[in-house]
Amino acid sequence: MKSLLQLAGWSILTFTTGLTLAQDMESLPAYQPRETVSGVVRVWGNPQMQELVRRWGAGFQQRHPQANVVANLQGSDVAFAGLYTKSADVALLGRDPTASEIQAFEWIYRYRPARVEIMTGSLGQPEKSAALLMFVHKDNPLSALSLAQVDAIFSHEHLRGSEPITTWGQLGLDGKWKHRRIRLYGYNAYSGTGRYFRHAVLDDSRNLNWDRLQEFGDGPERKGKRIDAARRIHDALAKDPYGMAVAILTPGAAASKPLALAAAPDGPFVDATAESLISRRYPLARSVIALVNRAPGKAIEPQVAEFLRYVLSRDGQMEVAGDGGFLPLAADNARLQLKQLE
């Protein structure tokens, strides 16, 4: 199993505890079935999970020859609808369900779906729940921000309690920076990524500083390839020394400098790395979740519970580590999620 981690390039990743990722994952128990199950587990989710779900299904079927994992991977919106229409047993989402989705489920069942984290979003792959970063131009001396400051810069409401921030001088910069207004670049506010940013940073504010904000969606093809929104954001920032951008990490964006972020106003300030995402120290790390229909006081269907135990075991998380995009859970978090299946 260690060879899978080494092939994925994770064997040298070291946590703040001093453990490597391989050692951390070795502390997870290998999968041991609670009971032998049969039947179909219908898994709905995003197309980007296709190969990973296939490997989970193959490993699960080795332990349960009479069970079968059937995937229908057409997107998060479709996956959640499959759950409340009884077409799916497990809905895999690279985001939390929206209020309207929860309402639709509750309208039918009168309770909320059960939620379990199964892996960590990527560092820099746009279709694999990538973490968001804040960027400034490479010539900008700023190195770190708190989420309250980001809120005060992007939102007109500044719901995190900070005073409005419109100039670089308010962030402590002097000289030519002091009186220059901060120009903003980011995702379309009503795209999936834009909604996540508004939820995670702006406390769901819809009242952004539109006069200073330029929004981007995926653009037209260039030389046969689609230009994604992150690339367009980084290209705009490269032309604006006084700009600030929210985007994912994108290879080749040499003019963009990522900032360390802090959840609390006084820190700690954390850079976005694979380790800080897995450990959840980075405040804008994203999770991939599994949602299942579990009535209060009732057990999860046996074949569904066994499948999720496999995914959260050392065996299942090793498969995540070998994905090359999605990241595994930290062992402590995986154990916590396993307890939620009881």
Beta strands, then each sheet from edge to edge (+ up, - down):
strand 1: 39-45
strand 2: 67-73
strand 3: 90-93
strand 4: 114-120
strand 5: 133-137
strand 6: 144-146
strand 7: 183-187
strand 8: 213-216
strand 9: 221-222
strand 10: 225-226
strand 11: 243-247
strand 12: 256-258
strand 13: 260-262
strand 14: 287-292
sheet 1: 2+ 1+ 3+ 14- 4+
sheet 2: 8+ 7+ 11+ 5- 12+
sheet 3: 6+ 13+
sheet 4: 9+ 10-
end
